[in-house]
Amino acid sequence: MKNALTGILSYLLFVFVVFYSCDFKSSAVKDFIPGVYIRSFQGEFSKGADTISIEPFTSSTYAIIRRTTYQRIENGKQYPPERKLEKMTALYDEKDEVLKETKKGLIISFDPSHKTLLIGRGVYDKIK
């Protein structure tokens, strides 16, 4: 009887720890999302930087502003900087813990342990 009670209590404690850790992970990602992220890039034909700002709009909707500055390079000559501003809206997917941008269908994922945001192969570092 004592062994059965100990087994049941151990099982309940295990279940509690599993559920608590799942909820903590989910809220850790969601809490990490708001902020400012940057990425620099350089290639044969251009160089520049992206800045992404994310703010909550509702509990599951986020407003995203992406600012890109780049310089075209042609035959070794750098052209004047060009700038783009893009405003987006994304929905938080609780199951996959990602933002799904509503217009282009971008999937934006996060790695709080490395303080990064990922869009495709682009890796952005969180600065704020």
N, C-alpha and C positions, 0 to 999 in steps of 0.2 A: 504494500500500500504506500509506504514511504517512498519507494523507488518510483512508483507511478506518479505520485504527486511531484516529485523532483523533476521527472521527465516532462510532465505537462508544464510546469513553471519554466523549465529551460526552453521548451518549444515556444511558449508565449513570449519569452524574452527575446528569442531569436526573431520571431515574426515582428515584434515591435521595432527591433534594431533595423531590420530590412526595410520596413515601411518608412521609418524615420529617415534613413539614409537616402531613400529614393526621393522623398519630399525635399530634403536638404539640397540634393544635387540639382533638382529642378529649379528651386528658388535661387540657388547660387548662380545658375546660368542666366535666369531672368533678371536677377539683381545686377548682374555684370553688364547687361546690354546697353543701358543708357551711357553715352559718353562720346568722346572724340577719338577717332582712329586715323592713322596716317600710313601711307605707303609711298616709297620712292621707286622710280623705275628709270632704266637707261638701256637703250639699245642702239643699233646701228643708225636708225633713222629718226629717233626722238629720245628725249629725256624729260622727266617731269615728276610730279607728285600728285597724289590723291589725298583728300581729306574727307572723311565721312563723319557727320554728326548725327547721332540718334537720340531722339527724345520720345518718351511715352506720350501717346495721345489719349488712349483709353487703357484699360487693364490688359488688352490683348492686341492693340493697334499702336504702331510706332511711326513717327514722322522721321524721314531720313533726308538729309541734304548732303549731296556729294559734290565737292568742288575739285575740279581737275585743272592743273596748270601744266602745260607742256611746251616744249620747243622742238620744232621740226629741225632735222639736220639733213642737209643735202650736199653731197660733195665736200664734206668737212665744214660747210658754212651753217652756222646756227641762225635760225630765223627768230624774230621777236616772239616772246611768250604769248601763247594763246590760252584762253580760259573758258571753261565750261561750268555751268551750274545746273544741277539736276535735282529735282525734288521728287521724292518717292514716298509711298505708303507701304507698310508691310504688316502682316499679321503674324503673331507668335503662335507657333505650332507646339502645343504642350507635349505631345508624344515624342516628336523628334528633337525638341528644344532648338528650333531654328526659326528665323524670320523668313517668311515667304513674301517677296515683293509682288504687289498685285498687278502691275502693268506689264513688265517684261518677264515675270516668272522667275526672277533671281532667287536662289536659295542662299541665305546668309547664315553661316554657322559661327559658333563662338567657342573659344577654349580659354576659360577663366584662369586655368593653371599657368598658361603661357601669356596671358593678357593679350590675346589676338582675336581677330575677326577674319573669317575666310569667305571670299566670294570667288567661286571657281578655283583657279590656282593662285589668285592674288591673296597675299597675307598682309593684313594691316595690324599695326601695333597700337594698343590703347595708350593715349597720352593723358587723358582726363577721365 
